[in-house]
């Protein structure tokens, strides 16, 4: 009798993970590999699409080694969102590197669109801000600056997509050019109420709708993997943006439930049910959509989260590894007035200031490496509160608990400081890889491994709950100082 296993591909910003889960959500196999980040100019971030695909192919083969094809029931894909690619439909070759969601090269284009008064139209139809974060201006840049893109467009051979679309194209041997609403809603070209590409928006951004992928439901049939590409045929039954995937795995099914992911960036999602809730400071986005039902979410996107620790390691060489930061930070009794605003690629929610730059204040001759490390960790908690305050203002309520996930949640110092600054319990799940788990859950429900979302989430367990310890007056004093630091870094560029 075959085992009921689900394969999940989690294509993140710095690497790709493949995981195999059983019915009880136990990870029976896993593989992870990083791929290089490309920084051609200050504020520019790119990936090599070929490396994304090759890394994906390798981790899939490593995670499924020793398994028979009939042991795998289906595949779910989750991915870094907003990252934009163009490729030749005949050869499958990309025309240029992928422009990553963090990239700021289209900030001037967004400013011009704002000056033309396009912001309200974009916000009303997409729930998004006019910001270089999203895919549309990235595609426009590629079309305007890569001669091969224009040539292929005139020949009818050009395909556009985000990372989910790119992987699906390659996994199926070029047979499927598709995406789904949670990813499409991050492009600035998708009408989130009509659930379709919007011709007016395509004209505003100068992106021909004919190059965009078909939009399929988040959960359902996306085609078969090509045996020649990964060694076996498998039904792809779900694709979903990484933050929505994590929200699904955390059981954010009801309006008002909130999760925050601590990965390369920080991404807080609050389920708003079937209602699109617009905000001037947060994003309105599709959570997931299938069988005629669509759930929406409010999202606060912070561009630099765990990436600041990576920068301390690789850029400044202040640390050798991320795990040591907890001990270094805890070696101090306090922050001694040092605050670090890690606006290394601008400030996202709730400020939306692409011109902001990273700022450290409060330095003295007594400042040490430990102060910088501690301030970097504390910044992730302060940025989380920035978003939670904006979310509470829109919804009129605060959550009873914050559910967290992502690589940085293993840092006990950060999690305790987060609970202290928010004044909320913080739940860390037993399965930290919720992004991969959510994609597995969506695909597995479609395959019949779980009856529905409630059946799936009934297996979720909490590894630890961090409760607030900091006195309220101290909490507010720290947050006031943080807001002053944010004011110092604004509109720098």
C-alpha positions in Angstrom: 0.0 0.0 0.0 1.4 3.4 -1.0 2.2 6.0 1.7 0.2 9.3 1.7 3.0 11.8 1.3 3.0 15.4 0.0 5.9 17.2 -1.6 6.2 20.9 -1.0 8.6 23.3 -2.8 9.3 26.5 -0.9 11.2 28.9 -3.2 12.4 31.7 -1.0 14.5 34.8 -1.5 17.8 33.3 -0.4 17.3 29.6 -1.1 14.9 26.8 -2.0 13.6 24.1 0.3 11.9 20.9 -0.6 10.0 19.0 2.1 8.0 15.8 2.2 5.2 15.6 4.8 3.0 12.8 5.9 -0.6 13.0 7.1 0.5 13.9 10.6 2.5 16.8 9.2 5.8 15.1 10.1 8.6 16.1 7.8 9.9 12.7 6.6 12.5 14.3 4.2 13.9 17.7 3.5 16.6 19.4 1.5 17.6 23.1 1.4 20.1 25.0 -0.8 20.9 28.7 -1.0 21.5 30.5 -4.2 23.5 33.7 -4.8 22.1 37.2 -4.4 23.1 39.7 -7.1 23.5 43.4 -6.3 24.5 45.2 -9.5 24.0 48.7 -8.1 23.0 50.2 -4.8 19.3 49.4 -4.2 19.2 46.9 -7.0 18.6 43.2 -6.2 18.5 40.4 -8.8 18.5 36.6 -9.0 19.6 34.3 -11.8 16.4 32.5 -12.9 18.5 29.5 -14.1 20.0 29.2 -10.6 16.5 29.3 -9.0 15.4 26.5 -11.3 18.5 24.4 -10.9 18.5 24.8 -7.1 14.8 23.7 -7.1 15.6 20.7 -9.2 18.4 19.6 -6.9 16.5 19.9 -3.7 13.5 18.1 -5.1 15.8 15.2 -6.1 17.5 15.2 -2.8 14.3 15.3 -0.7 12.7 12.5 -2.7 15.7 10.2 -2.9 14.8 6.8 -1.7 11.0 7.3 -2.2 9.0 5.6 -4.8 6.9 7.7 -7.1 3.7 6.0 -5.9 4.4 7.2 -2.3 4.0 10.8 -3.3 0.4 11.9 -3.8 0.9 15.5 -5.1 3.0 18.6 -5.1 2.4 22.1 -3.7 4.5 25.2 -4.6 5.0 28.3 -2.5 7.3 31.1 -3.4 8.8 34.6 -2.9 6.3 37.0 -4.3 6.5 40.1 -6.5 9.9 39.0 -8.1 9.5 39.5 -11.8 10.8 37.4 -14.7 10.5 37.4 -18.5 11.4 34.5 -20.7 11.2 33.1 -24.3 8.2 30.7 -24.6 10.0 28.7 -27.3 13.4 28.2 -25.7 12.5 28.7 -22.1 15.5 31.0 -21.7 15.1 34.1 -19.5 15.8 37.4 -21.2 17.4 38.9 -18.1 17.9 38.2 -14.4 14.9 38.1 -12.1 14.2 41.5 -10.5 13.7 40.7 -6.9 10.9 42.1 -4.7 13.5 44.1 -2.6 14.8 45.9 -5.7 14.3 49.7 -5.7 15.3 50.5 -9.3 11.8 51.6 -10.3 11.4 54.1 -7.4 11.5 57.0 -9.9 8.9 55.3 -12.2 6.6 54.9 -9.2 7.1 58.6 -8.2 6.1 59.7 -11.7 2.9 57.6 -11.6 2.1 59.1 -8.2 2.6 62.6 -9.7 0.3 61.7 -12.5 -2.4 60.9 -9.9 -2.4 57.1 -10.6 -2.1 56.1 -7.0 -5.9 56.1 -6.1 -6.8 54.0 -9.1 -4.1 51.4 -8.3 -5.0 51.3 -4.7 -8.8 50.9 -5.3 -8.4 48.1 -7.8 -5.4 46.2 -6.3 -5.3 47.1 -2.6 -1.6 48.0 -3.1 0.6 51.1 -2.9 2.5 52.6 -5.8 5.9 51.2 -4.8 8.8 49.5 -6.5 8.1 46.4 -4.3 5.5 45.1 -6.8 5.9 43.3 -10.1 4.4 45.7 -12.7 7.1 48.3 -12.7 9.7 45.6 -12.8 8.2 44.1 -15.9 7.9 47.6 -17.4 11.7 48.2 -16.7 12.6 44.9 -18.4 10.4 45.7 -21.5 12.0 49.2 -21.7 15.6 48.2 -21.1 16.2 44.7 -22.5 16.1 44.8 -26.3 15.6 41.0 -26.5 12.3 41.4 -24.5 10.9 43.8 -27.0 12.0 41.6 -29.9 10.3 38.5 -28.4 7.2 40.6 -27.6 6.8 41.5 -31.2 7.2 37.9 -32.2 4.6 36.7 -29.7 7.2 34.6 -27.8 7.4 36.5 -24.6 6.2 35.1 -21.3 6.0 37.0 -17.9 5.6 35.6 -14.5 6.5 35.6 -10.9 8.6 32.8 -9.3 5.7 30.4 -9.0 4.9 30.8 -12.7 8.6 30.3 -13.6 8.8 27.1 -11.5 5.5 25.7 -12.8 6.7 26.3 -16.4 9.9 24.4 -15.8 8.4 21.6 -13.8 5.8 20.9 -16.5 8.4 21.2 -19.3 6.9 24.4 -20.6 3.4 23.1 -20.9 1.8 25.3 -18.2 2.0 29.1 -18.0 -0.1 29.9 -15.0 -0.3 31.6 -11.6 -3.1 32.0 -8.9 -4.7 34.9 -7.1 -2.5 35.2 -4.0 0.5 35.8 -6.3 -1.3 37.7 -9.0 -2.6 40.1 -6.4 1.0 41.2 -5.7 1.7 42.4 -9.2 -0.3 45.7 -9.3 -2.1 44.4 -12.5 -4.7 42.2 -10.8 -8.2 43.4 -9.9 -8.6 41.7 -6.5 -12.4 42.0 -6.4 -13.0 40.9 -10.0 -10.2 38.3 -9.7 -8.8 39.0 -13.1 -6.0 40.9 -14.9 -7.1 44.5 -15.4 -6.7 46.0 -18.8 -6.7 49.6 -17.5 -3.9 48.8 -15.1 -1.9 47.0 -17.8 -2.2 50.2 -19.8 -1.2 52.4 -16.9 2.0 50.3 -16.3 2.7 49.6 -19.9 2.6 45.8 -19.6 0.8 43.9 -22.3 -1.8 41.6 -20.8 -1.1 39.0 -23.5 2.3 38.1 -21.8 0.7 37.4 -18.4 0.0 33.9 -17.1 -3.5 32.3 -16.8 -4.9 32.7 -13.3 -6.1 29.4 -11.8 -7.6 28.8 -8.3 -5.0 28.5 -5.5 -6.0 24.9 -4.9 -6.7 22.6 -7.9 -5.2 21.1 -11.0 -2.0 22.9 -12.3 -0.8 20.1 -14.5 1.7 17.2 -14.2 5.5 17.5 -13.6 7.6 16.4 -16.5 9.4 13.1 -15.8 12.4 14.3 -17.8 12.8 17.4 -15.5 12.6 15.9 -12.0 12.5 12.1 -12.6 8.8 11.4 -12.0 5.3 12.6 -12.8 3.4 14.3 -10.0 0.2 16.3 -9.9 0.7 19.9 -8.9 -2.4 20.7 -6.8 -1.6 24.1 -5.3 0.5 27.2 -5.7 0.4 30.0 -3.2 2.5 33.0 -2.2 4.8 32.3 0.7 3.1 34.6 3.2 -0.3 33.4 2.4 1.0 29.8 2.7 2.4 30.5 6.2 -1.0 32.0 7.2 -2.8 28.9 6.0 -0.4 26.6 8.0 -0.9 28.8 11.1 -4.7 28.4 10.8 -5.5 32.0 10.0 -8.9 31.0 8.6 -11.1 33.4 10.6 -11.3 37.2 10.4 -9.0 38.8 12.9 -6.5 36.0 13.2 -2.9 37.2 12.7 0.5 35.7 11.9 3.9 37.2 11.3 6.7 35.6 9.4 10.3 36.3 10.3 12.3 35.5 7.2 14.3 37.7 4.8 11.6 40.3 5.5 8.8 40.5 8.0 5.3 39.9 6.8 2.2 40.2 9.1 -1.1 39.0 7.7 -4.6 39.5 9.2 -7.4 37.5 7.7 -10.4 39.8 6.8 -12.7 37.1 5.4 -14.5 37.8 2.2 -14.2 41.6 2.6 -11.5 43.7 0.9 -10.4 46.2 3.7 -8.5 49.1 2.2 -5.8 51.0 4.2 -3.6 53.9 3.4 -0.7 52.3 5.3 -1.2 48.5 4.8 -1.8 46.3 1.8 -5.0 44.5 0.9 -4.3 41.2 -0.7 -5.9 37.9 -1.7 -5.1 35.3 0.9 -6.4 32.3 -1.2 -9.2 31.5 -3.6 -11.0 28.3 -4.7 -14.4 26.8 -5.3 -16.0 30.3 -5.6 -14.7 31.4 -2.1 -12.0 34.1 -1.7 -10.4 35.1 1.6 -8.7 38.5 1.8 -6.0 39.8 4.2 -4.5 43.0 5.4 -0.7 42.8 5.2 2.2 44.7 6.6 5.3 44.1 4.6 8.7 45.0 6.1 11.4 44.6 3.6 14.4 44.0 5.9 13.9 41.5 8.7 16.2 38.5 9.0 18.2 40.0 6.1 19.7 42.5 8.6 21.3 39.5 10.5 22.6 38.2 7.2 24.1 41.6 6.5 25.8 41.7 9.9 27.3 38.3 9.0 28.2 38.8 5.3 28.5 42.6 4.9 29.9 43.8 8.2 31.3 40.4 9.4 30.3 41.3 13.0 29.1 37.7 13.5 29.9 34.3 12.2 26.4 32.8 12.3 22.8 33.9 13.0 22.2 31.6 16.0 25.0 33.4 18.0 23.1 36.7 18.0 20.8 35.6 20.8 23.7 35.1 23.2 25.5 38.2 22.1 22.3 40.4 22.6 21.6 38.8 26.0 25.1 39.6 27.2 23.9 43.2 27.7 21.5 44.4 30.4 19.9 46.8 28.0 20.4 48.6 24.6 22.1 51.6 26.3 20.2 53.9 23.9 21.3 52.3 20.7 18.6 52.0 18.0 19.1 50.5 14.5 16.5 51.2 11.8 17.4 48.6 9.1 16.0 50.5 6.1 18.6 48.8 3.9 16.1 48.7 0.9 13.8 51.5 2.0 10.9 51.3 4.5 7.8 49.3 3.7 4.7 49.3 5.8 3.4 51.4 7.3 5.7 54.2 6.1 6.2 53.4 2.4 9.3 55.5 2.0 11.6 54.1 -0.7 14.1 56.9 0.1 14.7 55.9 3.7 18.1 54.5 4.5 19.5 52.4 7.3 20.3 54.4 10.4 22.0 53.6 13.8 21.6 56.3 16.5 22.8 56.6 20.1 26.4 55.5 19.4 29.1 56.4 22.0 32.6 55.4 22.8 31.1 52.7 25.0 29.2 51.1 22.1 30.3 47.6 21.2 29.6 44.9 18.7 27.0 43.5 21.1 25.0 46.8 21.0 24.8 46.7 17.2 23.7 43.0 17.2 21.1 43.6 19.9 19.8 46.7 18.1 19.4 44.7 14.9 17.3 42.0 16.7 15.2 44.6 18.6 14.5 46.4 15.3 12.6 43.4 14.1 10.3 43.6 17.1 9.8 47.4 16.8 9.0 47.0 13.1 6.4 44.3 14.0 4.8 46.7 16.4 4.7 49.5 13.7 2.6 47.1 11.6 0.5 45.8 14.4 -0.4 49.3 15.5 -1.5 50.2 11.9 -3.5 47.0 11.7 -5.3 47.6 14.9 -6.2 51.1 13.7 -7.8 49.8 10.6 -9.6 46.8 12.1 -10.4 48.3 15.5 -9.0 45.4 17.4 -5.8 43.7 18.5 -5.2 40.0 18.3 -5.2 37.9 21.5 -2.0 36.2 20.4 0.6 36.6 17.6 1.4 33.4 15.7 5.0 33.5 14.4 7.1 31.5 12.0 10.2 31.7 9.8 13.9 31.1 10.4 14.4 33.9 13.0 11.7 32.6 15.4 14.3 30.2 16.8 16.0 33.2 18.4 14.7 33.2 22.0 16.0 36.7 22.7 14.1 38.1 19.8 10.9 36.2 20.6 10.9 37.4 24.2 11.6 41.0 23.2 8.8 40.8 20.6 6.3 39.7 23.3 7.6 42.5 25.6 7.3 45.3 22.9 3.9 44.1 21.6 2.5 43.4 25.1 1.1 40.1 23.6 1.7 36.4 23.9 3.8 35.1 21.0 3.2 31.5 19.8 6.1 29.6 18.2 4.9 26.5 16.4 6.5 23.1 16.7 6.9 23.0 12.9 8.8 26.2 12.1 8.7 25.7 8.3 5.1 26.8 8.0 5.6 28.2 4.5 6.3 24.8 3.1 3.7 23.2 5.3 1.0 25.5 4.1 1.6 24.6 0.4 1.6 20.9 1.4 -1.7 21.4 3.3 -3.4 23.1 0.3 -2.2 20.4 -2.1 -3.0 17.6 0.3 -6.5 18.8 0.9 -7.0 18.8 -2.9 -5.7 15.2 -3.0 -7.9 14.1 -0.2 -5.3 13.6 2.5 -7.1 16.0 4.8 -10.8 16.7 4.6 -10.5 20.5 4.9 -8.6 23.3 6.5 -9.9 22.5 10.0 -8.9 18.8 9.7 -5.5 19.9 8.5 -5.0 22.5 11.3 -6.1 20.1 14.0 -2.6 18.6 13.8 -0.9 22.0 14.6 1.0 22.2 17.8 2.7 25.0 19.7 6.3 24.5 20.8 6.5 27.5 23.1 4.5 30.6 24.1 6.5 33.8 25.1 4.6 36.0 27.5 5.3 39.7 28.1 7.5 40.5 31.1 8.5 44.2 30.4 6.7 46.8 32.5 4.3 48.9 30.3 6.1 52.2 31.0 9.4 50.8 29.9 7.7 49.3 26.8 6.4 52.7 25.8 9.6 54.5 26.5 11.5 52.2 24.2 8.9 52.5 21.4 8.9 56.3 21.6 12.7 56.3 21.2 12.3 53.9 18.2 9.8 56.2 16.5 12.3 59.1 16.9 15.0 56.9 15.2 12.6 56.1 12.3 12.1 59.8 11.8 15.8 60.3 11.4 16.1 57.9 8.5 13.1 59.1 6.4 13.4 60.6 2.9 17.2 60.3 2.9 17.6 59.5 -0.8 
